[in-house]
Amino acid sequence: MPALDVAGEFETIERLLKPLAHPEWARGLTDDVAILPSRPGQDLVLTKDAMVEGVHFLPGDPLDTVARKLLRVNLSDLAAKGAEPFGYLLSCFWSERCGWPEREAFAAGLAEDQARFGVGLLGGDTVKTPGPASFSLTALGWVPAGAAVSRAGAQVGDLVFVTGSIGDGLLGLRAARGELALDEERIAALIDHYRTPTPRLDFAPVVREFATASVDVSDGLAADLAHVARASGAAIMLNLNVLPLSAAAQAWFDDRVDAQLSLEDLAGGGDDYQIAFTAHPRHEESLRREAERRLVRLTRVGEVAAGVGLTATYDGRPVQMARPGWTHR
């Protein structure tokens, strides 16, 4: 069948979305609902995120990477709860620029990551809008009953850890805008992280076993740890001196004049999609062993203390961060 410049709702579903449908529970996308089996001894975990052109992705970003990021940021939420994903619901609001090739690219991006992460489409909706292209996804996962890790369990004396590196999301956005002066390889690495961050599903079982509280780093490490501190009724001390940087971020940092402000900038940037969590000190050795076994970088970045809220420190002194994280206004 020849490609169309613009596709209707049902043709889009039939030709692009139906092949993504979960083989057991989506009913071939012929119904308005998905029927999920009961799972004795397990809790169903759901999370939802939206992405809007010009807000969450740049107008020129390829739609296959937009689709992959949309799925991945939701999977990141599940990973931080210690959950295993299995499916998702999707809503697409196609703008005027979303002809058939763009919709094909979007579906191809989803298909690639479905295979990578072992999930399937369960249903959703697709419409056309005169506004910017927008997409919303609800991810579903399983976790043993009562085992989902919340933001509210941090205890005084716990240590604070984060997976991976911090700041690549912020620098990746700047790189995609052409605002960084780095070599091509580092620019490409940062843009790739911004467009297709990797959810830490490989570390979800470790979080489930050892973490007292956890959050995925989407709004910025400082902001997300502040969420944990408030939910837990405790204080978190974040040491900016030990912020883990990728090779590309380190190259950027090495050219900065003000090290403290630069680290504050990276700690306040969003789109990293790592897992930040708290754990009892007795588990530190086990955590490092599990991280090494999974080839996951793990950094202790702070501790939980008496009080409420987040305090960032640099060279042992408290600092007032001008921009602790991303927020929609």
Stockholm file with secondary structure:
# STOCKHOLM 1.0

chainA/1-329         MPALDVAGEFETIERLLKPLAHPEWARGLTDDVAILPSRPGQDLVLTKDAMVEGVHFLPGDPLDTVARKLLRVNLSDLAAKGAEPFGYLLSCFWSERCGWPEREAFAAGLAEDQARFGVGLLGGDTVKTPGPASFSLTALGWVPAGAAVSRAGAQVGDLVFVTGSIGDGLLGLRAARGELALDEERIAALIDHYRTPTPRLDFAPVVREFATASVDVSDGLAADLAHVARASGAAIMLNLNVLPLSAAAQAWFDDRVDAQLSLEDLAGGGDDYQIAFTAHPRHEESLRREAERRLVRLTRVGEVAAGVGLTATYDGRPVQMARPGWTHR
#=GR chainA/1-329 SS CCCCSSCCHHHHIIIIIGGGBCTTTSGGGCSSSCCCCCCTTEEEEEEEEEEEBTTTBCTTSCHHHHHHHHHHHHHHHHHHTTCEEEEEEEEEEECTTCCHHHHHHHHHHHHHHHHHHTCEEEEEEEEECSSCCEEEEEEEEEEETTCCCCSSCCCTTCEEEEESCSSHHHHHHHHHTTCCCCCHHHHHHHHHHHHSCCCCGGGHHHHHHHCSEEEECSSCHHHHHHHHHHHHTSEEEEEGGGCCCCHHHHHHHHTCSCHHHHHHHHHTCCCCCCEEEEECGGGHHHHHHHHHHTTCCEEEEEEEESSSEEEEEETTEEECCSCCSCCCC
#=GC SS_cons         CCCCSSCCHHHHIIIIIGGGBCTTTSGGGCSSSCCCCCCTTEEEEEEEEEEEBTTTBCTTSCHHHHHHHHHHHHHHHHHHTTCEEEEEEEEEEECTTCCHHHHHHHHHHHHHHHHHHTCEEEEEEEEECSSCCEEEEEEEEEEETTCCCCSSCCCTTCEEEEESCSSHHHHHHHHHTTCCCCCHHHHHHHHHHHHSCCCCGGGHHHHHHHCSEEEECSSCHHHHHHHHHHHHTSEEEEEGGGCCCCHHHHHHHHTCSCHHHHHHHHHTCCCCCCEEEEECGGGHHHHHHHHHHTTCCEEEEEEEESSSEEEEEETTEEECCSCCSCCCC
//
